[in-house]
Amino acid sequence: VLALACAPDGTALASGCRDGCLKVWRLATGGCARKFAKAQAGAVTAVAWARDGTQLATGGADGTVRTHGLRSGRQLQQLRGHAAAVCAVDYCRAAAFGAAEDRVVSASADGTVVLWDARSASPLQTVKIADALAKRDRTTVAPTEAGKAVIALLPVPGDDAKYVVVDRSRRAALIDVRSGVAVQCYDSGADPAKEPQPIEGAPRTPGCAFIGATIARPRGDLLYCVGEDRFLYAFNVSSGKLERVLLLDGLGDVAGLSCHPHRNLVAAFGDSDQLKLWKS
C-alpha cells in the first residue's frame, strides 16, 4: 500500500497499491466495499475523495491522474500532463471556482502543480513553485531551484483555492491554484522568532531543502516543514514568518510528518523505532 485517504464522512478508507489496485474499505467491518483492479497502469501513488464521497481520484507513478465512480465502479476520466510520478491529488470545491463541478488539483515529481477540469480532462492552470515565487518577487529563477520535485500539496483550511506547495528546495509557497499566483513564501533560511538552544553535533543549516511538510489542523495557522538538517521549521501560514525551530532528535532519517485532524498535535516519524508527538 502506497497511498491512503479517509472518506469525508469517516466511514470508509481508500487504499492505493503498488500493483495499480484501488480498494475501498468499510471501517466499521473491515470489509472491502469496492475494488478497481487497474485504477492505474502502474503503482497508485496518491488517492483523494470527492467532497460528496461519490468519486475517487488517483495519481500514478506513470504521471497520470484518473477519476473513478464509486457507484458505477468504472474509470470516469484520465488526466494526462505530468512528466513524472504524481505525489498528491485533491478535489477542490466547485464554489471556489464559480463552477458547476469540482476541480481536481495534482502535484508531481516533475515540479508542477496542475489544476484540472475533471469532466473534460483539460488542464486549467500549471504552476511551478520557483516560477510563481520569481513572478511574485520580480526576479529570475535560480538554476538550483528549477524543476525540484513537489513533495507536499497541502490544502489550507477555510480557503478552497489556496494550497501550500512544498518541493525539494529551501522555499515553500502558498499558491492560489486558480491564478497560479504565489501569495506567501516560507524559507528555511529565515531567522526564527525564537532561536533553538544550540546542541553539540547537531547544527542547524539555514537554507537547507525541505523533505516533508504538514499543516496544523483544525486551525490551519501553522505550517510545519522538515529540513534536510533534521530540524522542524514552524511557519505562520498567513505571514510567512518562521516562528520557531526544533531539532527532531532520535528519529534517524525523518520520513514524514502528520497532524491530528481535530487536536493540536503533530507527529514525526523516521527510520528509527520512535514516533514523536508535539502540541502545535
C-alpha positions in Angstrom: 0.0 0.0 0.0 1.4 3.4 -1.1 -1.5 5.8 -0.5 -4.4 6.1 1.9 -7.4 8.5 2.1 -10.3 8.6 4.6 -13.8 9.3 3.2 -15.3 12.7 4.1 -17.9 11.1 6.4 -15.3 8.9 8.1 -17.0 5.6 7.3 -14.6 4.3 4.6 -10.9 4.2 3.7 -9.4 4.1 0.2 -6.1 2.4 -0.4 -3.8 2.5 -3.4 -1.3 -0.2 -4.1 1.9 -0.8 -5.9 0.2 -3.2 -8.4 -2.2 -0.4 -9.5 -5.2 -1.6 -7.5 -7.5 0.8 -5.6 -9.7 -0.6 -2.8 -12.4 1.0 -0.7 -12.8 -0.4 2.8 -15.7 -0.2 5.3 -14.1 1.0 8.6 -16.9 -0.5 10.7 -16.4 -4.0 9.4 -13.1 -4.1 7.7 -14.7 -5.4 4.6 -13.8 -4.4 1.0 -16.7 -2.4 -0.5 -15.3 -1.7 -3.9 -12.2 -2.7 -5.9 -10.7 -1.1 -9.0 -8.2 -3.8 -10.2 -6.4 -1.4 -12.6 -7.0 2.0 -11.2 -3.6 3.0 -12.6 -1.4 1.3 -15.2 1.4 1.2 -12.5 1.7 2.0 -8.9 -1.0 4.1 -7.2 0.9 6.9 -5.5 -1.9 9.2 -4.4 -5.6 9.0 -3.5 -8.3 11.6 -2.8 -12.1 11.6 -2.2 -14.5 13.9 -3.9 -16.3 16.1 -1.3 -19.6 14.3 -1.8 -17.9 10.9 -1.5 -19.1 9.6 -4.9 -15.8 9.7 -6.7 -12.1 9.0 -6.1 -9.1 10.4 -7.8 -5.8 8.6 -8.1 -2.3 9.6 -9.1 0.1 7.2 -10.5 3.8 6.5 -10.9 3.3 6.9 -14.7 2.3 10.6 -14.2 -1.4 10.2 -14.9 -4.4 11.2 -12.8 -7.6 9.2 -13.1 -11.0 9.6 -11.6 -13.3 6.7 -10.6 -17.0 6.5 -9.9 -17.9 4.6 -6.8 -21.5 3.8 -7.9 -20.5 2.6 -11.4 -17.2 1.0 -10.4 -15.7 2.5 -13.6 -13.0 4.9 -14.5 -14.5 8.3 -15.4 -11.6 10.2 -16.8 -7.9 10.1 -17.4 -5.9 13.3 -17.0 -2.5 13.5 -18.8 0.1 16.2 -18.4 2.6 15.3 -15.7 6.0 14.1 -16.9 6.8 12.1 -13.6 5.1 10.4 -10.8 2.1 12.1 -9.1 2.7 12.7 -5.4 -0.6 14.2 -4.4 -4.2 14.8 -5.6 -7.2 16.6 -4.2 -10.7 17.7 -5.2 -11.3 21.5 -5.0 -14.7 22.7 -4.0 -16.6 24.0 -7.1 -17.8 27.1 -5.3 -14.3 28.5 -5.1 -14.1 28.5 -8.9 -17.6 29.5 -9.8 -18.0 26.1 -11.5 -20.8 23.5 -11.5 -18.3 20.6 -11.0 -15.5 20.2 -8.6 -11.9 20.6 -9.9 -9.0 18.3 -9.4 -5.5 19.5 -8.4 -2.4 17.3 -8.6 1.3 17.7 -7.8 4.2 15.7 -9.3 7.8 14.9 -9.1 8.3 16.9 -12.3 7.9 20.0 -10.2 4.4 21.0 -11.4 1.1 21.6 -9.8 -1.8 21.3 -12.3 -5.5 22.4 -11.8 -7.8 20.2 -14.0 -11.3 20.3 -15.3 -12.0 16.7 -14.4 -15.0 16.5 -16.8 -13.1 17.5 -19.9 -9.7 16.3 -18.7 -8.3 19.7 -19.6 -5.5 21.4 -17.6 -6.7 24.9 -16.5 -3.6 26.0 -14.8 0.0 24.7 -14.4 2.3 26.1 -11.7 5.9 25.6 -10.6 6.9 27.0 -7.2 10.1 28.6 -8.4 8.3 30.3 -11.3 5.4 31.5 -9.1 7.8 33.0 -6.5 10.0 34.6 -9.1 7.0 36.3 -10.7 5.8 37.4 -7.2 9.3 38.8 -6.3 10.0 40.1 -9.8 13.2 38.1 -10.0 14.6 35.3 -12.2 14.5 31.6 -11.3 17.8 30.4 -9.8 19.2 27.3 -11.7 19.5 25.5 -8.3 15.7 25.9 -7.7 14.3 25.0 -11.1 12.4 21.7 -11.6 12.5 20.4 -8.0 10.2 17.5 -7.2 7.0 18.5 -5.3 6.7 16.5 -2.0 3.6 18.0 -0.5 0.3 19.7 -1.6 -1.5 20.9 1.4 -5.0 22.4 1.3 -5.4 25.5 3.6 -8.5 25.1 5.9 -11.1 27.7 5.0 -9.9 28.5 1.6 -10.6 26.0 -1.2 -8.4 27.7 -3.8 -5.2 28.0 -1.9 -2.6 25.3 -1.3 0.8 25.2 0.4 3.1 23.6 -2.1 6.4 22.2 -0.9 9.2 20.9 -3.1 12.8 19.7 -2.5 14.1 23.3 -2.3 14.6 25.7 0.6 11.3 27.6 -0.2 7.7 26.5 0.0 4.8 28.7 -1.3 1.2 29.4 -0.6 -0.4 29.3 -4.1 -3.8 30.3 -5.4 -4.3 27.5 -7.9 -7.0 29.4 -9.8 -4.5 32.1 -10.9 -1.1 30.4 -10.3 -0.1 33.3 -8.1 2.2 32.8 -5.1 0.6 34.6 -2.1 3.2 33.8 0.5 6.7 32.2 0.9 8.2 30.0 3.6 12.1 29.9 3.6 14.3 27.7 5.7 16.9 30.4 5.6 14.8 32.8 7.5 15.7 33.9 11.1 13.3 32.3 13.6 11.5 34.5 16.1 12.9 32.2 18.8 16.3 30.6 18.2 16.6 26.9 19.3 19.1 26.0 22.0 22.4 25.1 20.4 23.0 21.3 20.5 26.6 20.0 20.1 27.0 17.9 17.0 23.5 18.9 15.6 23.9 22.3 13.9 21.0 23.9 12.0 21.6 24.5 8.3 19.7 27.6 7.3 18.8 27.4 3.6 18.5 23.6 3.6 15.9 21.8 1.4 12.6 20.6 2.8 11.9 16.9 2.8 8.4 16.8 4.3 5.5 19.0 5.5 2.1 19.2 7.1 -0.4 21.9 8.2 -1.7 22.2 11.7 -5.4 21.3 12.0 -8.1 22.3 12.6 -6.9 25.9 12.7 -4.6 25.8 9.7 -2.5 28.6 11.1 0.9 26.9 11.2 2.9 25.1 8.5 5.4 22.5 9.7 8.3 21.6 7.4 11.2 19.1 8.0 14.6 20.2 6.6 17.4 18.0 5.5 19.2 19.1 8.6 16.6 17.2 10.7 15.1 20.3 12.2 11.4 21.1 12.3 10.5 24.5 10.9 7.2 26.1 12.1 5.9 28.9 9.9 2.9 31.2 10.3 0.8 30.4 7.2 -0.6 33.9 6.8 2.6 36.0 7.4 5.3 33.5 6.3 7.2 34.2 9.5 9.4 31.5 10.9 8.0 31.1 14.4 10.3 28.5 15.8 12.8 25.7 15.0 13.0 22.3 16.8 15.6 19.5 16.4 14.0 16.2 15.6 16.5 14.1 17.5 16.2 10.3 17.9 14.2 9.7 14.7 17.1 8.9 12.3 16.3 10.0 8.8 12.9 11.7 9.1 10.3 10.1 6.7 7.3 12.3 7.3 5.0 14.5 9.4 1.3 14.3 10.2 -1.2 16.5 12.1 -4.2 15.2 14.0 -7.3 16.4 12.2 -9.1 17.6 15.3 -6.5 18.2 18.0 -3.4 20.4 18.0 -0.9 17.5 17.7 2.0 17.0 15.3 3.6 13.6 14.8 7.0 13.0 13.2 8.4 9.6 12.3 11.6 8.2 10.7 13.7 5.1 10.1 14.2 4.6 13.9 11.8 2.9 16.2 10.4 6.1 17.5 7.3 8.3 16.8 7.4 11.7 18.4 4.4 13.9 19.2 4.2 17.7 19.9 1.5 20.1 20.8 1.2 22.5 18.0 
